[in-house]
Amino acid sequence: MNERRIINPHANFFQKVFSRIDVAHDFVLNYLPKKLVHRLDLSTLEIDRESFVDILLSATQSDLIFKVNTKDGKKLLIYFLIEHKSFLDKWVLFQLLGYTVRINEREREIKALARKEARQANIDNGFPENKGIEKECITVVVPVIFYHGQKDWNIQNLSSLYCDSGGLVNYIPEFDYELVDLSSYNIEEITGNVYLKVAIIVMKHYYSDEFDSLLFQALLLLNDYVDDWTTIYFISIVLLYSSSHKSRGQKWLSLTIENKFNEAFGEKGGMVMNAVSNIWIEQGKKEGLLEKAREMVIEVLKVKYHSVSHSISGFIQKVKDENILRNLLREAILCNDINEFQYRLQKITV
């Protein structure tokens, strides 16, 4: 049986929406501290999905990592952890520390392979072995917790997790993190482009008894953009996420499309309804073919290398591009060992 990692609907929605650079840009610009934002060159902001595959797959909340340059040319990593629980879990800070350390460990591994290749290239070309190879260092990681639970956030710092330490406080690790607590925002305070606003509204009120009316208000914001296919696709993601709540579901989804689309989108309601339905149908058909391709890649890896890690098999299960799967199958056959395959995996998914 193939290994499968279940991604919660909040994390899945967060990943799909915030992988849009326009949404991520506006989120950083409007919700992170101004003292940090003023130091960043946001034109360089990009998602770094391929470098930290194993961290993103092992993180139980399922997260995102962005890389960005500061205005003075320094590199920075911004690590978003989505904390979706309706209750407060103080151990999220312990998880955050572990993921941050793992990000820098993985960065060292990647750079070590790159330096090895660069040294060999220098030798092959008759140059000094260390020509052009910079001093080894790691990148600063800014941890950001994105919280949309029902209770106010009152978790202060990592040291609060430890038993009474007496005079041993200097041995306790500590770090700062940025918190975006949606429970503290009024709807009038939600800013950014229209996609970011809609995403935050539906996440903030996911547990609300008034969700239906708030979702309708969110859909109205998209009325002027429904001629754009990316908006139609965005609506399909929003509705699937909204229907994942235990009090909603398939019947709620059907009624919402039938009763709310014409009201929200006027004469374009029927067009939006058909387009969203077609997206779901095509995704269902494609998923069946992709599943067979994923199984083939994993089976080749198991036969050739005898075992496949959770991070690699989990990543393959998430690939939705048949060309990427085709390339992965070729690499699975040609690579000398599983470590080389994992390195190629990161290169092939750029």
Sequence and secondary structure as in RCSB ss.txt:
>XXXX:A:sequence
MNERRIINPHANFFQKVFSRIDVAHDFVLNYLPKKLVHRLDLSTLEIDRESFVDILLSATQSDLIFKVNTKDGKK
LLIYFLIEHKSFLDKWVLFQLLGYTVRINEREREIKALARKEARQANIDNGFPENKGIEKECITVVVPVIFYHGQ
KDWNIQNLSSLYCDSGGLVNYIPEFDYELVDLSSYNIEEITGNVYLKVAIIVMKHYYSDEFDSLLFQALLLLNDY
VDDWTTIYFISIVLLYSSSHKSRGQKWLSLTIENKFNEAFGEKGGMVMNAVSNIWIEQGKKEGLLEKAREMVIEV
LKVKYHSVSHSISGFIQKVKDENILRNLLREAILCNDINEFQYRLQKITV
>XXXX:A:secstr
        HHHHHHHHHHTSHHHHHHHHHHHS HHHHTTEEEEEEEE  STTHHHHHH TT  EEEEEEETTS E
EEEEEEEE  SS  TTHHHHHHHHHHHHHHHHHHHHHHHHHHHHHHHHHTT  TTTT       EEEEEEEE  S
S      GGGGS   GGGGGGS     EEEEGGG  GGG  SSHHHHHHHHHHHTTT TTHHHHHHHHHHHTGGG
TTSHHHHHHHHHHHHHHTTSTT  HHHHHHHHHHHHHHHHGGGHHHHHHHHHHHHHHHHHHHHHHHHHHHHHHHH
HHHHHS   HHHHHHHHH   HHHHHHHHHHHHH SSHHHHHHHHHHHT 
